[in-house]
Amino acid sequence: MTTFEQSQRRKWLRVAGHWFKTKAPAVPSSDDLRVFRELSAGIQYPHRIAVLGCTPTLRALANDLIDKTGEVVVVDFLREMWMSSVDQLRPHSREIFVQANWLRMGIRSSVVDLVFGDKVIDNVEPEFRGDFFDELARVLIPGGLFLAHVGLTPGGSLDESIIGIFLRWTRLVETRVATVEDASAGVWEDLLTGSAGKGPELVLSISFWGKPLTAILASPPSGMCRLIVQQFIREFGDTVDDVWADCRLDEIISAANRQFSLADQRFSSDYQNAQSQPVLLFKRR
């Protein structure tokens, strides 16, 4: 088993039981799914769609788009993620699960019309992204499409502390712009895509956040802030020490450029920070 596969299996095993129950943008929003559907229109009646990861809503969309004799291939590192996903959405008769590394998918060459993924590029460390796009190019037909929802890292530092992120979401909940569950998922995405907690090698681990979180719980600025921190720990605390990759658009394009062109990027509008989380459309040359 490769180092990449070992790290991915460790990370997702911790959250397999509850990941798909979180809220957008930790999972695709309704508007994200609308964008996926619109961008998929470049291929009518696809015969085979691959879904990287077991995201239930992307599985449902793929099954809705596929032609009557086609199939949906769901590829994930862990069978546990698949079992958690089918608890949310029963598998379709045309749907198959493949437990495999995204760098070696175990799918025949040039047989896939569309590939869907939510935050899949974000979960591939920069050193492996060229290999990742090479594998996508291998399984896709010429002209095939790869659609990926990504959480882009801003070009410069946000200069926002961890406590500042929690306070900002606390204000949104207190003014009824967001719920506690919205805030938990929003904090998660802010920490992943912002500057807080980033290590020197442009990767991130929640272990960087342990001390600030403990301080907030010990002396919360408000009762609402405490509730948000507690919800965040319940939903995402199991990912302590996991590594998540920096995700910049220029670096993604560079990794993809050998075999793909970036054909489009569109944004949803139904959650905070949606303007840093586009759905990217790559076309296989």
N, C-alpha and C positions, 0 to 999 in steps of 0.2 A: 504494500500500500504506500502510495507516495505521501510526501510531507503535506502537499496541498490537500489531498483527500483526507488525511488524518485530522488536519485542523478543521476542515469543514464538518466532518462527522462529529467531532467533539462539540463544536459550536451548536449544531442544530439538534443534537441529542438532548441538550439541556432545555430547549424550548419547544420540542415536538408536541407536547401535550396541550399547549395553550396558544401557540403563535397565531393561528388563524382566527382566534376569537378577539384579537386586538382590533383597534379602530384605525381608519385612515389617518395619516399616510403610512403607518407601519404595514398596512395592506392596501391594495388599490381601492380608491374611492369610486363612487358611481360615475363621476365625470372622467376619471382615469379610464374606466372601462369603455365609456363612450369614445374616447380618443383612440383606444386600441381598435375598436370596431371600425371607426372611420379610416384609420391608416391601413387596416387589413383589406380595404376595398381594392387595392392594387392587384390582388389575386382573387378572381371570382371562382367560387366552388373549389376551394383547395381540397386535395385528396388526402393529404397527410399534414397534420399540425403537431409540432413538438412543443410541450410546455416544460420549461426548465423550472424545477421546484414544483410543489404540489398546491399552489395557491388555488383554492376552490373556485373563486370567481373567474379566474383565467381558464380553468378547466371547463367551466360552464360555457364561457364565451367560445372556446375552441369547438366544443361539441355542437354549439349552435351554428357555427360557420361551416363546418366540414360537409363535404358532399355525402350523399346517401350511402356510398360504398366505401367511404374513407375511414380513417382511424386517427385517434388522438393518442400520441405517445407522451407519457408523463415521465420525466427523467429527474431523479433525485438521488442524493447520496444515501438516504436513509429510508428503509421501509417504515420506520416509526412515523416519519413525516407523512407518508402516504396514508397510513392508518388514521392519523389525526385528521387528514384532509377528507377522507371518505366518511368520517363521522359528521362532517359538515355538509358533504355533498356525495350522494351515492354514486358509484362509478357507472358510467354509461356502457352499454354492451360493446360499443366500438372503441372503448378506451382501454389502453394497456399501460401498465407501470413497468418501468425499467429502472432497477437500482444500479446506478452507474455514476462515475466521475464525469463532470461536464467537460473535462479535457479529453475524455475517451468515452463517448456516449454509448457505444455498442449498437449503433444504428447503421444500416447500410448507407453507402455513399450515394448522394444525389437523389434522394427519395422524399425529402421534406420540402413542402411549399412555404410554410410559415413556421417561425419559432417565436414563442411568447416567453417573456420573463419579467418578473417583478423584482427589482433590486438585485438581479443576478450579476450584473457587471460589478456592482458594489461589493459583492462577496467573492470576487476574484482579485487576488492581490496583483498589483501592477506588473510584477515580474512574470506572471502567468497569462496576462491578457492577450498577448500575441498568439499563444498556443490555443487559448479559448476561441478566438475568432477564426483561427485556422480550422478548428474542429467544426465550428458552425458552418464554415464554407464547404467543408467536406460533405456534410449531411444534406445541405440545401441544394436544390436544383439551381442552375444558372438563372439569375433573375429572381430567385427566392428572397423572402423578406424576413428580417429579424427585428422584432419590436421589443424594446426594453424600457421599462419604467426605471428611472435612475434618480438618486438623490445627489445632486451635484454639490461639490464643495465650493463655496465662494472663492473668488480669486484672491482676495485679501483676508486678513484676520478680521473677525467680527468684533474682537475686543469685548466680548460679553462673557461674564463669569457664569459658572454653573448656578450660583444662587440667583444671578440676574435672569437666567432663562426660566427658572422656576417662578420667580416673582412676576415675570411678564405673563406667563400662563395663568398664574393666580389671578391677575387682574382680569384676564379674559373670562375666567370662570365666574368671578365675582360680579362681573357686568353681564353675565349670561350670554356671552358670545360663544362660549365653549362649555362642554361638560368636563367633569373630572376625568372621564375616560378619554375624551379628546385631548385634554392637557397631557395625560400620561404618554400617549402616542406622539403628540407634538414635541414634548421634551426629548423623547427618544430620537426623533428625526433631527431636532436641532443639535443635539450632542453629536450625532453621527456626521452631520454635514457642516457643522460650524467649526470654530477654532478651539473651543473648550475641550481639554483632555487629549489633544493631539500629541502624539509622541514625535520624536525627532525624525523618524523614518516615514512620516505621513501615514501612519496607521494609528488605530485608536483601540483602547481597551477600557471597558467600564471600570476596571480596577483603578484607573486614574481618578474615578469619580467617588470612590468609596469614602474618603475622608470628608469631602464637602457634603455628601449625603448624610453621613453620620452627624455632622455639625448642624445641618438643617433640622434633622429629627430631634436632636437634643434641645435646640432652642429655635423653633420655627417662628418666622415673622408673623404668621397668623395660623389659625386653625385650618383654613382652606389650603394653605401651602402644605401643611402637614398631610392633609388628605391626599393631595396630588403626589407627594413624595412616596407615601405608603402605597398608592395605586401603582406608581412607577416601579417600585421594588417588587410588588406582587407580579407584575406582568413581565418585567425585563431583568429582574435581579439575578436570575439564573445564568445570565450571560456574562457574569463577572469573569474577567481574564480573557474573554474571547477577543480576537483580533478582527477588525473591520478595516477595509482598505479606503484610502483617500480616493475620491472619484471626481476627476476634473475632465471637462468636455474635450479639451485639446489633447489630453493624454489618451482618452478613449478613441478619438478619431485617429490618432497616430497608430494605436494598436490595431485598429480595424482596417487601416488603409491598404494593406497588402491585397485584400480580396473583396473589400466592401466600400461602398460610398454612402455617406450620410445623406439620405434623400429628403428627410423632413424631421422636424421636432415640433411637438405641440404640447401645450400646457392645459391642465384642468384648472378649475377655479373654485372648487367646493371645499377647500381646507386651507388653513394657514400655511404659508410658505410653499404653496403650489407652484409659484413662479421659479423655484429652484429645483423642481422635480418634474422634468419633462418626460414624455414618452418619445424615445428616439426611434426613427425608422431607418434601418440599414438595408441596402439592397446589394445582394450578391452579384458580383460582376460576372 
